[in-house]
Amino acid sequence: MGFLLKTSWMLRNNILLCFCQRQIASGTFLDAADIFIGSRVLIGPDVKIYTTFHPAHTADRFTVSEEGNYFKTQAKSVRIDDDTWIGGNVTILPGVHIGKNVVIGAGSVVTRDIPDDVIAAGNPCKVIKENRQHK
């Protein structure tokens, strides 16, 4: 079950976020870069937002020093703009920008930027249709 924060601050996995009318449910925010969440954003349960990644090739993935072997970790920020709804169990990968007035369907894996005013879903997440107000 999510909760609505009118205006407050929340520290989650070392991120200090200012919430102004956002609905947040349980999930994972793996951060080594900024995660920006706009106003009036709904985030469903079990959403995962990742900013860190490792190089694909094994030779690039590790480094050796006097202290031992270490993973090379890189990071890219994630941005979710205003009035967006992220469905349950969505995974958002590093470097993704999700536009304004977007709906991301439950279970989607967002690997690329999503433009404003659309409904998108799938693995990988793709635009399904425009999200315009009906009159």
C-alpha positions as CSV (number, residue, x, y, z in Angstrom):
1,M,0.0,0.0,0.0
2,G,1.4,3.4,-1.0
3,F,1.2,6.6,0.9
4,L,0.7,10.3,0.0
5,L,3.2,12.8,1.1
6,K,2.0,16.4,0.7
7,T,5.4,18.2,1.3
8,S,8.1,16.4,3.2
9,W,11.6,15.0,2.9
10,M,12.5,11.3,2.7
11,L,15.8,9.6,2.9
12,R,15.8,6.3,1.0
13,N,19.0,4.4,0.3
14,N,21.1,7.5,0.8
15,I,18.9,9.8,-1.4
16,L,17.3,12.8,0.1
17,L,14.1,13.5,-1.8
18,C,11.6,16.3,-1.5
19,F,8.0,15.0,-2.1
20,C,5.3,17.3,-3.2
21,Q,2.1,15.3,-3.9
22,R,3.7,12.0,-4.8
23,Q,2.3,8.5,-4.2
24,I,5.1,6.1,-3.3
25,A,4.8,2.4,-2.5
26,S,7.4,-0.1,-1.5
27,G,10.3,-0.6,-3.9
28,T,14.0,-0.3,-4.4
29,F,16.0,2.8,-5.3
30,L,19.6,1.7,-6.1
31,D,21.5,5.0,-6.4
32,A,24.9,6.3,-7.1
33,A,23.5,9.1,-9.3
34,D,20.6,11.4,-8.9
35,I,17.0,10.2,-9.1
36,F,14.6,13.0,-9.9
37,I,10.9,12.4,-9.2
38,G,8.5,15.2,-10.3
39,S,5.3,16.4,-8.7
40,R,2.1,14.3,-8.6
41,V,4.0,11.1,-9.5
42,L,2.4,7.8,-8.5
43,I,4.8,4.9,-8.0
44,G,3.3,1.4,-7.5
45,P,4.5,-1.4,-5.3
46,D,7.8,-3.2,-6.0
47,V,9.1,-0.6,-8.4
48,K,12.9,-0.7,-8.9
49,I,14.8,2.4,-10.0
50,Y,18.5,1.7,-10.8
51,T,21.2,4.2,-11.5
52,T,24.2,1.9,-11.3
53,F,25.6,-0.6,-13.8
54,H,28.7,-2.5,-14.6
55,P,30.5,-2.8,-18.0
56,A,29.3,-5.8,-20.0
57,H,32.7,-7.3,-20.9
58,T,34.4,-9.1,-18.0
59,A,37.8,-7.5,-18.8
60,D,36.2,-4.1,-18.2
61,R,34.1,-5.1,-15.2
62,F,36.9,-5.7,-12.7
63,T,39.9,-3.7,-11.5
64,V,42.9,-5.1,-9.5
65,S,44.7,-3.1,-6.8
66,E,46.9,-3.9,-3.8
67,E,43.7,-4.2,-1.7
68,G,42.2,-6.8,-4.0
69,N,39.8,-7.2,-6.9
70,Y,36.9,-4.7,-7.3
71,F,33.9,-4.2,-9.6
72,K,34.0,-1.2,-11.7
73,T,30.6,0.6,-11.2
74,Q,29.2,3.4,-13.3
75,A,26.1,5.4,-12.8
76,K,23.6,7.5,-14.8
77,S,20.8,9.6,-13.3
78,V,17.1,8.7,-13.7
79,R,14.4,11.4,-14.2
80,I,10.6,10.9,-13.9
81,D,8.7,14.1,-14.8
82,D,5.4,15.5,-13.4
83,D,2.0,13.8,-13.5
84,T,3.4,10.3,-14.3
85,W,2.1,7.0,-13.0
86,I,4.5,4.1,-12.7
87,G,2.7,0.8,-12.3
88,G,3.6,-2.0,-9.9
89,N,6.7,-4.1,-10.4
90,V,8.3,-1.8,-13.0
91,T,12.0,-1.7,-13.4
92,I,13.6,1.5,-14.6
93,L,17.2,1.2,-15.8
94,P,20.1,3.8,-15.5
95,G,20.0,6.9,-17.7
96,V,16.2,6.8,-18.4
97,H,14.1,9.9,-18.7
98,I,10.3,9.4,-18.4
99,G,8.4,12.4,-19.6
100,K,5.3,14.3,-18.3
101,N,1.8,12.7,-18.2
102,V,3.1,9.2,-18.8
103,V,1.6,5.9,-17.7
104,I,4.1,2.9,-17.5
105,G,2.2,-0.4,-17.4
106,A,2.8,-2.9,-14.6
107,G,5.7,-5.2,-15.0
108,S,7.5,-3.1,-17.6
109,V,11.2,-2.8,-18.0
110,V,12.1,0.7,-19.0
111,T,15.4,0.6,-20.9
112,R,15.1,3.9,-23.0
113,D,13.6,7.4,-22.7
114,I,9.8,7.6,-22.8
115,P,8.4,10.9,-24.3
116,D,5.6,13.1,-22.8
117,D,1.9,12.2,-23.0
118,V,2.0,8.5,-23.8
119,I,1.1,5.1,-22.3
120,A,3.9,2.6,-22.5
121,A,4.4,-1.0,-21.4
122,G,6.3,-4.2,-22.0
123,N,9.8,-5.7,-21.8
124,P,11.4,-3.7,-23.2
125,C,8.9,-0.9,-22.5
126,K,7.5,0.7,-25.7
127,V,5.0,3.4,-26.4
128,I,1.5,1.9,-27.0
129,K,-0.6,5.0,-27.6
130,E,-0.9,8.7,-26.8
131,N,-2.2,9.7,-23.4
132,R,-4.4,12.7,-24.1
133,Q,-7.3,14.0,-22.1
134,H,-10.8,13.0,-23.4
135,K,-13.3,15.9,-23.7
